[in-house]
Amino acid sequence: MVSKPVPRAAAEAISTRHPQLEGRKGKIRLDLNENTTGPSPRVLEALSNLSPYDISSYPESADSYAKLARQFHLKEGQILVTNGGEESIRLVLDAFVDAGQEAILPVPTFSMFSFYLELAGVTVREVPYKEGFSFPLAEVLAAIKPEVRVIFLSTPNHTTGTAIPLDEIREVLEVAGKHGTVVLVDEAYYDFHGQTSLPWLDEFPNLVVVRTFSKAYGLGGLRAGLMFACSETMASLQKVKSPYSVNRAAIVSIQAALSDQVYINRHVQSVLDQRRELERFLAEDLKLTVHPSAANFLVVKLGDKAQELRESLAAEGILVRDLSDRPQLEGCLRVGVGTAGEMATLVAVLRRLYELPAADTETAESPLELQTVERASHALRKFPEGELALSLKLDGTGSGRVVVGSEPLARALAAFAAQAHIDLELEVQGEVPTKHLGLILGQAVSEAVGNRARIEAVGCFAFPVGAALALCALDFGGDARLACDLSWEEAEPALDAVRALLEGFSAGAKATLHIRMLSPGPSGESCSAVFSALGRALGLAKLPVGAAALG
């Protein structure tokens, strides 16, 4: 007779609830505080350049650590690349805390702290945040005893968005340091707040700082993080870390993401602007209690209506997080800040659910329920040898100006805008890779589209130009994938350049794109037919649900 294995008592006792990760594709994802725009184009380029050797061999990271040390102005021995921020939690526990010892955990906070503490069999001393979610400094200091081996601080707080003043973190480090107690400072939302404990690494050997690339940098799917400590403390952490835990794709993506600070700064500023406007709407128009936040989300008090509103938003394709199972957060929803288009859709839905009058830019009597603001996007990207500026209005007249290096390609993109009825201002100065041009154009379209559940999402059109006839099918509900069957004889514009631009557009727009040349003609006519067909397909796909039938 074969006996079933007996689980560890610590594993059986785990009570931490994990967020729902399935069924989120194609919806407005405001529940897990992700960057819904996506990562920098440099990340996508770095991933596309991975060779068969890169994928089949175990990753080498010595060069990466040298670059990271220069980036953060630290020594190489003070940085460790991790499999997301969560691996840092486990490493600290594995290196410094035995089962039965104690940890201090100000609550509410990041649920994964509790998960790893329970799994490790550590006794947890929870210290509740004070009213308004201010940090309970006196209570934390009073709880520090010799048997406490680790203190977890989150700033800004994963759950509430409130930040801990640096002088209070310093006090905790000083008192904890008398007992050799590790203080892990989780700075997952640092980019939206701008205050850090990193300069204190040499002063406090008990300090460990953790960062993630899942929030501002848009690398949640790659599980990439960093942890920082003084060299001696880091040596202990490295001893308990697997050499295989971080994959090569994550390593190259971290480097690429950090190299594009222009992109990340623009994203952060957009989030801060959208957060301010959303907070004003929720507090002033809906008369709800909104807690101040230093992160990329807001916590809203709704009382016994929280679950009902979460379900109503989910029915509209908008995901938010119900925090009612957390201490002090009964009846609260956490609402992430997405793109301008996503925020416009959220506001429009909330207006309808709360039976508020439509905004001035909304057509109240229209069955299509258009967005409260124009569907638009703007981008400015700098490259080593060039710069790209883009302004796009999705519900336009087809006007604008396109200036790129290739005149035939410029004419084709102008035809695309005209047939899609979008207003497009696009100017390239110097050298910009063609694939990046398509990628940024696709990202702009994706941001302007917003909630895909509220548009037709699919468009198909065959377009003739002279002797050429091209067919395009566009699907915003599919994967970012290009199926391309093109041919023409003349060299300008080059087929490779057109394919690269279409591949970038599909990736940036997060859409499936099928392009076929049904009848080839001269290169100029063929290229114009391809992009005109793409424009017409986009024009159909971008329509609000029901508009195609009404038309």
Beta strands, then each sheet from edge to edge (+ up, - down):
strand 1: 28-29
strand 2: 79-82
strand 3: 102-107
strand 4: 123-128
strand 5: 148-154
strand 6: 182-186
strand 7: 207-212
strand 8: 225-229
strand 9: 289-291
strand 10: 297-301
strand 11: 318-319
strand 12: 321-322
strand 13: 332-336
strand 14: 376-383
strand 15: 386-393
strand 16: 400-403
strand 17: 423-430
strand 18: 458-465
strand 19: 468-475
strand 20: 481-485
strand 21: 512-519
sheet 1: 1+ 11+
sheet 2: 2+ 8- 7+ 6+ 5+ 3+ 4+
sheet 3: 9+ 10- 13+ 12-
sheet 4: 14+ 15- 17+ 16+
sheet 5: 18+ 19- 21+ 20+
end
